């Protein structure tokens, strides 16, 4: 495949579909990259390239989008993500990593970063002085705070855990912290936010969050609860408010995101682990015992079969 190249020295992989490494070989028709470039591959490695979504640089919404892990590829084989020391990818689905971004802390941005960057941009929540809420302070939430602050907006972290206040404000730079289980705090903040990025994947009530929005405010869901949520319609009607969803971003926007991260020194907070620690890491994930992303050092720890 002459439009593809190899990423050897596949140094870091996060959650199997966020992979960064160094280019060591390119096909004869590759134009954007050369040997020695620092690159990454995110959540997808293919699409139809002929639908409206693909034509508008939204490959992530293509009905035939090919995931980087566990999906049938064009040739009928399955994709296996980043669990290897070599990866071959089509150049359209590869991004250039800025020189100042560390590969390990930059890898999660190819999923978590674009997942929060895209809705901030698309829904117009990037104007300095705006007030944006971030629900949940985990793998997505902590990156959402960093990107929102990079745009110059005021940020309130909304959490059920009062113990996270110090982390949110002193470490991540949030302006305010709101305990969602405290009715007095929630009442005081009603109608103050231009938008909210909801990163929570557990079932939770939406009505209190809708109440925090100004008229014409937007509540954007980027988490994926495993059961349907109850959506009250009347509060949406009375404020012309919007509840929407967003899933990663197209390749053009993903490159814009990683360039923005490089310009503003935005990285994920990570714990780098060896390959043989993966099972333990999965057990810790079940207990939410990570701050905030595990990254596997493939290049130095993957043993030959």
C-alpha positions as CSV (number, residue, x, y, z in Angstrom):
1,X,0.0,0.0,0.0
2,X,1.9,3.0,-1.3
3,X,0.0,5.6,0.7
4,X,0.9,3.9,4.1
5,X,4.0,4.0,6.2
6,X,5.4,2.1,9.2
7,X,5.6,3.5,12.7
8,X,8.5,1.5,14.2
9,X,9.7,2.2,17.7
10,X,6.0,2.2,18.6
11,X,6.9,3.7,22.0
12,X,3.7,4.4,23.8
13,X,0.1,3.2,23.6
14,X,-2.8,4.4,25.7
15,X,-6.1,2.4,25.9
16,X,-4.9,0.4,22.7
17,X,-6.1,3.1,20.3
18,X,-3.9,6.1,21.1
19,X,-0.5,5.3,19.7
20,X,2.5,7.4,19.3
21,X,5.9,6.6,17.8
22,X,8.6,7.4,15.3
23,X,8.3,6.9,11.5
24,X,11.0,4.6,10.1
25,X,9.6,3.8,6.7
26,X,7.2,5.5,4.2
27,X,5.4,4.4,1.1
28,X,6.3,5.9,-2.3
29,X,3.2,8.2,-2.4
30,X,3.3,9.4,1.2
31,X,3.6,13.3,1.1
32,X,3.0,14.5,4.7
33,X,5.6,12.5,6.6
34,X,9.1,11.4,6.5
35,X,11.4,9.0,8.4
36,X,12.1,10.3,11.8
37,X,8.9,12.3,12.3
38,X,7.1,12.0,15.6
39,X,3.5,10.9,14.9
40,X,0.4,9.4,16.4
41,X,-2.6,7.4,15.5
42,X,-5.9,7.9,17.3
43,X,-9.2,6.1,17.5
44,X,-9.7,5.4,13.8
45,X,-7.6,4.1,10.8
46,X,-10.1,4.2,7.9
47,X,-13.4,5.4,6.5
48,X,-15.3,5.3,3.2
49,X,-13.9,8.7,1.9
50,X,-17.0,9.2,-0.2
51,X,-19.8,10.2,2.1
52,X,-20.8,13.7,3.3
53,X,-19.1,13.2,6.6
54,X,-15.8,12.2,4.9
55,X,-16.1,15.1,2.4
56,X,-16.4,17.5,5.3
57,X,-13.4,16.2,7.3
58,X,-15.7,14.3,9.7
59,X,-14.4,10.8,9.2
60,X,-15.4,10.1,12.8
61,X,-19.1,10.2,11.8
62,X,-18.7,8.1,8.6
63,X,-21.0,5.0,8.8
64,X,-18.1,2.9,7.6
65,X,-15.4,4.4,9.9
66,X,-12.8,1.8,11.0
67,X,-11.8,1.8,14.6
68,X,-8.1,1.3,15.4
69,X,-8.8,-1.7,17.6
70,X,-11.2,-4.6,17.1
71,X,-12.7,-3.7,13.7
72,X,-12.6,-5.2,10.2
73,X,-10.1,-3.4,8.0
74,X,-10.5,-2.9,4.2
75,X,-8.7,-6.2,3.5
76,X,-10.9,-8.2,5.8
77,X,-8.3,-8.5,8.6
78,X,-9.0,-7.2,12.1
79,X,-7.3,-4.1,13.5
80,X,-5.3,-4.7,16.7
81,X,-4.4,-1.2,17.9
82,X,-1.2,-0.4,19.7
83,X,-0.2,-3.7,21.2
84,X,2.8,-4.1,19.0
85,X,6.2,-2.6,18.4
86,X,5.4,-1.8,14.7
87,X,2.3,-0.3,13.2
88,X,1.3,0.4,9.6
89,X,-1.1,3.2,9.0
90,X,-2.6,5.2,6.1
91,X,-1.2,8.8,6.2
92,X,-4.7,10.4,6.3
93,X,-5.2,8.9,9.8
94,X,-1.8,10.0,11.2
95,X,-1.1,13.2,13.0
96,X,2.2,15.0,13.6
97,X,3.1,15.4,17.2
98,X,4.7,18.8,18.1
99,X,8.3,18.6,19.2
100,X,7.6,20.1,22.6
101,X,4.9,17.5,23.5
102,X,6.2,14.5,25.4
103,X,5.1,11.3,23.6
104,X,3.8,9.6,26.7
105,X,1.7,12.5,28.0
106,X,0.6,13.4,24.5
107,X,-0.7,10.0,23.5
108,X,-4.0,10.2,25.4
109,X,-4.9,13.5,23.7
110,X,-5.5,11.5,20.5
111,X,-8.7,10.3,22.2
112,X,-9.5,12.2,25.4
113,X,-8.1,15.5,24.0
114,X,-10.1,15.5,20.7
115,X,-13.2,14.2,22.6
116,X,-13.3,17.5,24.6
117,X,-11.7,19.9,22.1
118,X,-14.2,19.2,19.3
119,X,-17.4,20.1,21.3
120,X,-15.7,23.2,22.7
121,X,-15.0,24.3,19.2
122,X,-18.2,23.2,17.5
123,X,-20.6,24.6,20.0
124,X,-18.8,27.9,20.3
125,X,-17.5,27.6,23.8
126,X,-14.1,29.0,23.2
127,X,-14.6,32.8,23.6
128,X,-12.5,34.4,26.4
129,X,-14.8,35.3,29.3
130,X,-17.3,32.6,28.6
131,X,-18.2,30.3,31.6
132,X,-18.0,26.5,30.9
133,X,-18.7,23.7,33.3
134,X,-17.0,20.4,33.2
135,X,-18.8,17.5,34.8
136,X,-16.5,14.8,36.2
137,X,-12.8,15.0,36.9
138,X,-11.4,11.8,35.4
139,X,-9.6,10.9,32.2
140,X,-11.8,13.1,30.1
141,X,-12.6,15.8,32.6
142,X,-9.1,16.8,33.6
143,X,-8.2,17.3,29.9
144,X,-11.4,19.3,29.4
145,X,-10.4,21.7,32.1
146,X,-6.9,22.2,30.5
147,X,-8.3,22.8,27.0
148,X,-11.0,25.2,28.2
149,X,-8.5,27.2,30.2
150,X,-6.2,27.2,27.1
151,X,-9.1,29.0,25.3
152,X,-9.3,31.5,28.0
153,X,-12.7,30.7,29.4
154,X,-13.8,30.5,33.0
155,X,-14.1,26.9,34.2
156,X,-16.2,25.3,36.9
157,X,-15.6,21.7,37.7
158,X,-18.9,20.0,38.7
159,X,-18.3,16.8,40.8
160,X,-20.0,14.6,43.4
161,X,-16.7,14.4,45.3
162,X,-15.8,17.4,47.5
163,X,-12.3,15.9,48.0
164,X,-11.5,16.8,44.3
165,X,-11.7,20.6,44.9
166,X,-8.0,21.1,45.6
167,X,-7.0,19.0,42.6
168,X,-9.4,20.9,40.3
169,X,-8.4,24.4,41.3
170,X,-4.7,24.2,42.5
171,X,-3.4,21.5,40.1
172,X,-5.6,21.8,37.0
173,X,-6.3,25.5,37.1
174,X,-10.2,25.5,37.3
175,X,-11.7,28.8,38.5
176,X,-14.5,27.3,40.6
177,X,-15.6,24.0,42.0
178,X,-19.2,22.9,42.5
179,X,-20.4,19.9,44.5
180,X,-23.4,18.6,42.6
181,X,-24.9,16.9,45.7
182,X,-25.0,20.2,47.5
183,X,-28.4,21.9,46.7
184,X,-27.3,25.3,48.1
185,X,-24.2,25.4,45.8
186,X,-26.3,24.2,42.8
187,X,-29.0,26.8,43.5
188,X,-26.4,29.6,43.7
189,X,-24.9,28.6,40.3
190,X,-28.2,28.3,38.4
191,X,-28.2,30.2,35.1
192,X,-24.5,31.1,35.1
193,X,-22.9,28.8,32.5
194,X,-22.7,29.2,28.7
195,X,-22.0,25.5,28.2
196,X,-21.2,22.3,30.0
197,X,-19.1,19.4,28.9
198,X,-20.4,16.3,30.6
199,X,-17.8,13.6,30.8
200,X,-19.5,11.2,33.2
201,X,-20.2,7.6,32.0
202,X,-22.4,6.6,34.9
203,X,-26.1,7.2,35.0
204,X,-26.8,10.6,36.5
205,X,-29.6,13.2,36.5
206,X,-29.5,15.9,33.8
207,X,-32.1,18.3,35.2
208,X,-29.7,19.9,37.7
209,X,-27.1,20.4,34.9
210,X,-29.7,22.0,32.6
211,X,-30.5,24.4,35.4
212,X,-27.0,25.6,35.5
213,X,-27.2,26.8,31.9
214,X,-27.9,30.3,30.8
215,X,-30.6,30.8,28.1
216,X,-29.4,29.2,24.9
217,X,-26.8,27.3,26.8
218,X,-25.5,23.9,25.6
219,X,-25.1,20.7,27.6
220,X,-22.8,18.4,25.6
221,X,-22.5,14.7,26.4
222,X,-19.2,13.0,25.8
223,X,-19.5,10.2,28.3
224,X,-21.4,7.1,27.5
225,X,-23.7,5.8,30.3
226,X,-24.7,2.2,29.8
227,X,-28.4,2.9,30.5
228,X,-30.6,5.6,29.1
229,X,-30.8,8.9,30.9
230,X,-34.0,10.8,31.7
231,X,-34.2,14.0,29.7
232,X,-36.7,16.6,31.0
233,X,-38.0,18.6,28.0
234,X,-39.8,21.6,29.6
235,X,-36.6,23.2,30.9
236,X,-35.1,23.0,27.4
237,X,-38.2,24.8,25.9
238,X,-38.2,27.6,28.5
239,X,-34.5,28.5,27.9
240,X,-34.0,27.4,24.3
241,X,-31.3,25.2,25.7
242,X,-29.6,22.3,23.9
243,X,-28.6,18.8,24.9
244,X,-26.2,17.4,22.4
245,X,-23.6,14.7,21.9
246,X,-20.1,14.6,20.5
247,X,-17.7,11.8,19.6
248,X,-13.9,12.4,19.0
249,X,-13.3,14.5,15.8
250,X,-12.2,14.3,12.2
251,X,-8.5,14.1,11.3
252,X,-8.2,17.7,10.3
253,X,-9.6,18.8,13.7
254,X,-7.4,16.2,15.5
255,X,-4.3,17.8,14.0
256,X,-5.6,21.2,15.0
257,X,-6.1,19.9,18.5
258,X,-2.7,18.5,18.9
259,X,-1.1,21.7,17.5
260,X,-3.2,23.7,20.0
261,X,-2.0,21.4,22.8
262,X,1.6,22.0,21.7
263,X,1.2,25.8,21.6
264,X,-0.4,25.8,25.1
265,X,1.6,23.0,26.7
266,X,-1.4,20.9,27.3
267,X,-0.8,17.2,28.2
268,X,-2.6,14.5,30.0
269,X,-1.7,13.5,33.5
270,X,-0.4,9.9,33.0
271,X,1.2,6.9,34.7
272,X,3.6,5.1,32.4
273,X,3.5,1.3,32.9
274,X,5.4,-1.7,31.4
275,X,3.5,-4.2,29.2
276,X,3.5,-6.9,31.9
277,X,1.6,-4.6,34.2
278,X,-1.5,-4.4,32.0
279,X,-3.6,-6.9,33.9
280,X,-2.9,-5.0,37.2
281,X,-3.7,-1.8,35.5
282,X,-7.1,-3.1,34.4
283,X,-7.8,-4.1,38.0
284,X,-6.9,-0.6,39.2
285,X,-9.1,0.9,36.5
286,X,-12.1,-1.0,37.9
287,X,-11.4,0.8,41.2
288,X,-10.8,4.2,39.5
289,X,-7.3,4.0,40.9
290,X,-5.5,6.0,38.3
291,X,-4.7,9.7,37.9
292,X,-5.7,10.0,35.1
293,X,-4.5,7.8,32.3
294,X,-2.4,4.6,32.1
295,X,0.1,4.7,29.2
296,X,2.0,1.5,28.2
297,X,5.7,1.8,27.3
298,X,5.5,-0.6,24.4
299,X,8.9,0.2,22.8
300,X,10.9,-0.7,25.9
301,X,8.9,-3.4,27.6
302,X,7.1,-5.5,25.0
303,X,8.8,-8.9,24.9
304,X,9.3,-10.9,21.8
305,X,7.1,-13.9,21.3
